[in-house]
Amino acid sequence: MAKKSVASLQKGGGKQHTKVIKMVKSPKTGSYTFKEEVIHNDKIKDWF
């Protein structure tokens, strides 16, 4: 399944998207988790 998503990003506008990873601290336990998404380059600053 990962190959399909990568292949679909390479068609046409694949260079306009970036995989971003953000570290988020849980208020309950205090542990950190990682949230990752593939988003358009124009919205990177908003995501962080």
Summary of the structure (lengths in Angstrom):
residues: 48
radius of gyration: 13.8
end to end distance: 26.9
largest distance: 42.6
contacts: 80
relative contact order: 0.23
helix: 40%
strand: 38%
